[in-house]
Amino acid sequence: MKIRQVLKNKPIDTIYSVTSDTTVYEALQLMAEKNIGAVLVIDDGQLSGIFSERDYARKGILVGRASKETYINEVMTEKLITVDPDQHLDEAMLLMSSKHIRHLPVIEADQLTGIISINDVVSAIIRDQKNHIDSLESYISGSPF
C-alpha cells in the first residue's frame, strides 16, 4: 500500500497549520480543538516547519517558556522529514520508527499534499491485513469474494 492511498481515505480538510508568528498557546488551542498532535508551520505558502506536542514539552514547558508569550518559530522543528505519496507505507513506518517521529508531511513535486500520522499508518495497515485475511478465509471456505 502506498501513502497516496492513505491520503485518499482522509478528509480533504485535514491539513491544519499555523504561521511561525503564532503563539504556542494559539497552536495548542487549535491542536486541542482538532484533536491532533501536530500542526504544520506554513509561511507565505511555504512549509517551514512542524510543531508537535513533543516540541511543546521539550522546547517549551520544560525550559520554562510561557505558551502565551512564546512564538512557534522559537520551538518548532525546522528540519523536516517528508515523504512522497508514492512511497510504500512500510517505508513511512520504518522512517517514523527510526527517527522517533509521529507525523510526516507528504510532498509531491515540491508541493504539500497532506500529512500522515503514525495512527494513519497503523490504521491503514490493520485495514489492509484484515482485507487480506478476509480474502484468504473466503478462498479457503470456497465462498465468492
Secondary structure, 3 states (H helix, E strand, C coil): CEHHHHHHCCCCCCCCEECCCCEHHHHHHHHHHHCCCEEEEEECCEEEEEEEHHHHHHHHHHHCCCCCCCEHHHHCECCCCCECCCCEHHHHHHHHHHHCCCEEEEEECCEEEEEEEHHHHHHHHHHHHHHHHHHHHHHHHCCCC
